[in-house]
Amino acid sequence: MNTLGLTQLLDKLVSLPQETEWVEFKHNFHSEEEIGQRLSALSNSAALLNKPFGYLVFGVEDGTHKIVGTSFKAKRHKKGNEELEMWLLNRLNPRIDIECFEFDYEEEHISLYRIPAATERPVTFLNTAYIRVGSLTKPLIGYPEKEAKLWRKNRSKTLDKTVVKECGSSADITRLLSVETYYDRLKIPMPQTVDSIIDRFISEKFIIATLTGYGITELGAILLAKDLRDFDNLYRKAMRVIVYNGKSKVETVREQGFEQGYAVCFPKMIDWVNGQLPANEEIGKALREDVRMYPEIAIREVSANMIIHQDFSVLGFPMIEIYSDRVEISSPGQPLISTDRFIDEYQSRNEELADIMRRMGFCEEKGSGMDKALSAIEKYQLPPIKYRVSDIRTTIILSAYKTWSQTSKEERVQACYQHACLKYLANEMLTNKSLRERLGVDEKNYPLVSIVIKEALAQGLIKVGTPEGTNRRDIAYIPSWG
C-alpha cells in the first residue's frame, strides 16, 4: 500500500465515531508483549465482527482520535537481536500474515499494523488467545460466549467472506478478474458502466467494499482470476492435468497447468483433457462413430464435482491424471458423505461456489451430476466408477473398457449397485435382464449375472424391491438405502 493509500486509510480510521473492537489507537510504544496481545485480540475481534482486517495504529490519541505522531518505529524496532515483526510472528499461532507500515501524515510519524481476521481457529499470542471487549484487551477464555461464537464462525468460514486481495480502485478489479467470462457464461449483457459491474460483483460476493477500496474474495478470485498467480495463496489451487505413459506414474508424457480461475479455464481444460483420451473401439463400432474412451459428460461432471467439493483448508490442488487404463480425478479433503451415496445425496462445503458453477453451466443441478456421469459410463459399457479416500484427498476413478472376463468380482458387484441406484432414481428397479444389458452379457449366460446379484445382496448393497411371493423370474432389486 502506498503513502496515499495509507493516508486515506488513516483518515477513515480516525473518522470512526469511537475506538471500536477491531481498531485500536495508541500514542506510543509500551512493550513488545502488549503489541502481541493486541494483534491476537484484533484478529479475533475482526473475525467476530465480520471485518476482513483489524488495525493497530501508533501515533493517534485513543480518546480524541487526534493524530499526534509517535516515536515508535515499528519496522525498525528490535526485541533483543531479533526484528520485532519476526519476533511477533514467531509467537502468534497460527502465524497470520500481519502487515506493518510506517509513514508520515502531515509531518507526524505513524506506525500501523493491519491484521487479517482469524480463520479456522482463534489466534493466540504466547499460547493465549485474546479478544477486545469495548476498548479493553482481555484473555478470550474469560468470555466463553465470544469464544464459542468465534469457533462457530471459523468452522463455517466461507469463500465469499475471505478477502485474498485488497484493491484501491474498480480498475484493479477489472484488471485482475475476467468480467467478460462472468457475463458470457451467464448469457447476460455486460453493463455500460464499471460502477454497475462493481455493484453486480458485490451482490455475487466476488468483492466487498473496504476502508481502502475493495477486497476480492476467495470466491471471486478462484472463479474469475485472469491469473491465479496474482493471488499468492490461491495459486496452489490451480487445476493441473498430467498424462502418463502406461499404468503407473513412472513416465510423464505431458503436464498442463491451468492458472486461471475455474470459470475462466474450465472449458479449455475439458477440451484439452478430451484431446488426450484414447478412442473406445468397441463402442465406436457399435455407434458407427469415433468415440472417446470416456464420455465427455462424465469427465466434465466429475471434474466439476471435485472442484466444488474440495476442502480449501487442505493443501493441494484439483488434479486429473490420465493413465493408459484409467483416469483419476482428485481434489484435497475428505467427502462430507459416504462415497456409496455420491449418486443420490448432495452436501457441499462450498455452496456459493457450487451455485455459481451451476448457473454458469459447468455442472448439473444439485445431486444430478453424478447420475448423468454414471448413466454415460453405463452407455459406454465401462467398468463402474471407483472411489479412493485418504486422510487428505478424495479420488474418483474412471476405468477403461474391459470385457466380462477382464472385470473383477468387486467391479461386477459395484456395477450392480450403481445400476440399482440409477434405476431407483428413475423410479425403476434392477432386474437380471437390465443388469445383463449393463454388463454386456448374453441372455444365455444369465446365471453369471444371477451370481453377481446374489453377491451384492450378501454384501448388503441391494435388497429385493418386489413384494414377497413374486415369481422368481420377476424379482427386482433396489439399493439397500431405498
N, C-alpha and C positions, 0 to 999 in steps of 0.2 A: 504494500500500500504506500503510495507516495505522500509527500508532505501535505498536498492539497486535500487528499482523501482523509488523512489523519486529522487535519484541522476541521474539516466538515464533520467528521465523526465526533470530535470533542465538542463542537458546537451543539450537536444533537444530544449528547450525553448530559451536558450541563444544563440543557433546557428542560430536562425531565423535572417534574414538579418536586420530587424529593429523591433522596438516595433509595434505590429500590433493592430488592433481594438479588438482583442479577448485575448490579453496578455498585462499586464501592469507590469512594474518593478518599484520598489521603494527602496530607500536605508533604510529609517527609517519611523517610525510612526509619523503622524501629528495629526489626530483626528479620533474619532470613526465615526463621521458623514461622513468623507471623505471615509472611508472604505465602509460604507453602500452605498454611491453613486456609488463607483467603482463596487461593487457587482451587483447592478442593471444594470449599463452600460455594464459590461462584459457579463452578462447573455443575455441581449437583443442583443448585437452585435454578440455573438456566434450564436444565432438563425438566424440572418440576413445572416451570412456568412456560414451557414450550418456546423458549428462546434459543436460537442457534448458538449464541455466544454469551458469556459473561464478561465483564470488564472490570479491571482493577487499575485505577488511574492515580498516579502520584503527581502532585502539583495543583490540586484543587481542594479547597476547604469543603469538608463534608457537610457542614450546616448551611452555608450560603451558596455553595457551588461557584464561588469566586475563584477565577484562575489566578493563582499566586506564584506558580512555579515551584520547583523542587531542586534540592542539591543532589538528589538520588539519581545516579546514572545506572539504570537497570542493566544495560548491555555490557557495561564495563566493570560492574561490581563483582567482587570475588568473595567466596566463602573459603577461607584458608588459601590454598593454591588453586582452587577449582572455580571456574566461572560460575556465577550464581545460576544462570539459566540451566546449565548442565546439572548442577547440584540439585536444583528443584526437580528436574525431570527424573533423576535417578531415585527420588524419594516419593514420587507420585505413582500410584498404581490404580488403573493402567496408566502407561506413560502417554498422556494426552498431548496433542500437538499444539501446545501453547505458543503464542506469538508475542514477541517483545519488541516494542517500538520506542524510539527516542526521537523527539523533535522539538522545535521551538514554536511557541504560539505567542505572537506579538512580544517577542523577546523574553518570554517566560519559558523555562525548560520544563518539558513534560516527559514522564516515563509512563508507558501504558502497556498493560498485558491484555491480550484478547484470548479468552479461554473457551474452547469448544464445550458445548453441553455434554454431560455424561451420557454414554451409551453402554448398553449391555449390563453395567453394574455401577454402583456409586464409586466415585473417585476418592481415594484415600491419600493422606499425606502422613508418612511415618506410621502406616498401618491403622490410622484413624480417619474415618470419614467425617466431614464437616458439612454444615448447612447454614444458610443465612436465615435468621429469624428477625424480621424487621431490619434494623441496621446493625444487628449483632451477629457474630460468628460463633456457632455452638457445635459441639460434637453431635453428629447425627443420631447416635444411639439414644440420646435423651429425648428424641422426638419420634416415637415409633410410628405414628400416623404418617408423618412425612417420609420416613424410611420405607414403609410398606408401599406408599404411593409411588415412590421413586423406583422401587423394584418392579412394580407393575408396569410403569411407563417404559422401563428399559426392556422388559420382556416383550412388550408389544411395539417396540420401535419399528417403524415402517419406512419404506424407501422415500415416501413423499415428505417426511419430516426431517431427513438428514441432509444438511447442506454440505455439498462437496466442493463448491467453487463460489467465491464472492465476486460479483461483477459490479463495476461502478456505474454502468450505463446500459441502456437497452441495446446499444450497438455491440456490446460484449456478448449479450445473449444470442443475437443473430449470427455473430461470428463463430460461436462455439457450438451452437445447436442447429441441426438441419430443420429449419422451419418448413422447407419445401416437402420433406418426407412426411411430416405430420399432416399437412393439408392434402397431399396426393393420396396417401393411404386412406384417409377418411372420406376422400372424394367430395370435399367441400371447397368453395372458392377461397383463395387467400385474401385477407383484408388488404385494403389500400394503405393503411397506416400501421406503423410499428407499434403504436400505443394499443391498437386493437389486438395485435398478435400477443403483446405482453399480457394484456388482460386475459386472453384465452389461455395462455400458458400458466398464469397464476391460478385460473379456475381448474386446470388439469393437474395442478400441484407439481408441475415441472419446475417452477421457480416460486420463490417467495420474496416479498418486499422486506428489505432490511434497512438498518440505520444508514448504511452507506450506498444503497442502491438496490441490488437484487442478489439473491442467492440461488444458484442452480441446485436443485435437489438431486439426490441419488437416482430417483425415478427419472427425472428429465435427462440426466447425463447418460444413464445406462441404456435409455431408449434412443435418444436423438443426437448423441455426441457425433460431431463430424470426425473427431479423433479422440479416442479414449485416453490417449497419452497426455491430453490436456488436463486430465483429472487423475492425479497421482495414484490414489488408492484403487481406482476402478480399472486401470489398465490391466491388472491381473485377472479381471473378469471377462476379457475379450475372448470371443469364440476362437477355437482352434480345431483344425481338421488335419489328421495325419493318415497317410496311406502307407501300408506296409507291404512288403513282398512276402507272400506266403501267410502262414497261420500264426506267426509269432512277431514280436517286436524287434527281432534281431536286425532286420534291414529295413530302413525307412526309404521309401521311394520318393515321396514328396511331402511337404508340410506347408500348410497355408493358414496364416492368421488373419482374422477379420477384426481390425482395430477400431471400427466404428460402432456406434450404438446399435443395439439389436434390431431396432426398427429400420435402421439405415442399411445394415449389411445382410439381414436375414434372407431376402430373396436371392442375392448374389451367392450367398453361402450354399443355399439349397441347390441352385443351378450348378455350382462348382462340384458339390458332392455327387450329384447325379451324373456328372460327366466322368467321374472316376469309377462308377459302378459297372460291373460286367453285365452281359446280356443273360437272360434266363432262356436258354434254348428250348427247354421243354414247353414253357408257357408260350414262347414265341411261335412254336409250331402250332399249338392249339388255337391261338388267336390270329394266326397268319399276319403277324406284325412284329416289328422289332421292339422287344420289351426288356426293360432293365430287370436285373435280378430282384431288386427290391422295389415295391410300389412307391412312387413319389409321395403319396399322401401319408404313408407310414413313416417315411423319413421326416417329412415336414411336421407331422403331428407329434411324433416322439421328441424331435428336436425342440419344438416349441414348448412342450410339457417340461422337458428337462431345464430349459431356460427359466420358465415361470416358477417352478417349484424348488429351485436351488436355494440353499441357505447362504445368504450373503455374509453371514458372520463367520463362515468357514473358509479358510484359504483354499484357493484353487479356482478353476475356470471351467465352463461347459466345454465339452470336447467330443468330437466324432472321430472314431478310429476305424479305418476300413482295412479289413484283412481279406484274404482270398476266399474264406469260408463264412465270414460274418461281418456285421457292422455293429460296433459298440458305441452307444450314445450315453454320455455320463455327465454328471454335474455334482458340485460339492453339497454335502449334507445328507442326512437320512430322511426318508419319506415320513410324512405325518400319519399315514395309514399303511396297513399291511399291503404288500405287493399283490396279494391274492385279490384285493379289492380295487386295484387300479382301474379295472374295467368299468365298474358301476358306481364307485363312490368318488366324491370330489371334495378335497380340502386343500386350500392353497395358503402358504405362509406369505405370499406376495400378491394379495388380492388386487391392489392397484395396478401392478404390472400385468397380471392376468387379464384384467378388464380392458386395458388399452390395447393389449396384443390381440384380443378377440375383436375389438372394434376396428382394428386396422386390418383384420382379415388374415392374420398369420396362423390362427388356430380356431378350432370349433368352439361352440358354446360349452358351458360348464359340463364336464363329465362325458361329453360325446366324442372327444378327440381320440381317445384310446379305442373306443368302439370302432370308429372308422378305420383306424390303423390295423386292428385285428381282422376286420372284415376284408381288407385288402390283402392281408397276409394269407387268409384262407383262400381267397380267389386265386392267388398266385401259387397255392398249394405248397407254401413254405412251412418249415417247422414252426412250432409255437414260439411266441416271444418269451425270452428268459429274463430274469431279474437277478442282480447281484448287489447286495447292500453291505458296505463295510462301515467302519466307525466314522469315516469322513466323506464317503462318496456313494452315490447311487448310480447303477449302470443298467441300462436296458439293452438287450442283445437281440438283433435280428439275424437269423441264420439263413445261409444259402439253401437252395433247393436240395432235397435229399429224397432218394427212393424209399419205399417202405422198409426194405432190408437194411438201409443205412441209418434209419432212425433208432434211437434207443427206447427202451421201455418207458423211461421217465418222460421223454419227449412225446411219446404217444399219449401217455396219461395226461400230461399238461395240455396237449392239443384237445383232448376230450373235455377237460374242464373249461378251457377258454371257449370252445364251441358251445358248451352248455350255457355259458354266460351270455354269449351273443344271442343265442336262441331265446333265452329268458327275457332279455331286454327287448326282443322283437315280439314278445307275447307268444312265443312258441316253445317247444321242448325238443331236447335232443333225442333222436332215435338211432337205431342201428343203421338205418338207411342214410340218414343225414350225416352221420359220422363217417360212414363208408365213403360218401362223396367228398367229405372234407379231407380224408386221408388218402384218397385216390385208390381205394381197394375195390376190386371187382366183387359183384354180388355173390359169386360162388364162394368167395373167401370170407363170408360174413362171420364165421366163427372167430377169425382173427380179431375182428372189431369187438365181438362179444367179450373176449378176454380183456381188452382194453377197458371196456365199460365196467367189467367186474372189478378190475384193479382200482379204477377211480372211485368206485363205491367203497371198496375196502379202505382206501386212504381218506375217506370222508370228504372228498371233493365234490361229489354229486350225490343226489338222492332220487328215489323214484318219485315222479311227479304225477303219475296217473293213479286213479282210485284203486284200492285194494280189490283184487279179484279180476283185474284186467287181463285179457288174453296175453299170454307171454310174448307173442309176436308184436303186440300193440303197446307194450310197456314203453314209456318215455321218461326222460330224466330232466332234472333241473339242478342248478348249483345248490350246494349244501346250505347257502345263506338265503335261498329263495323261499 
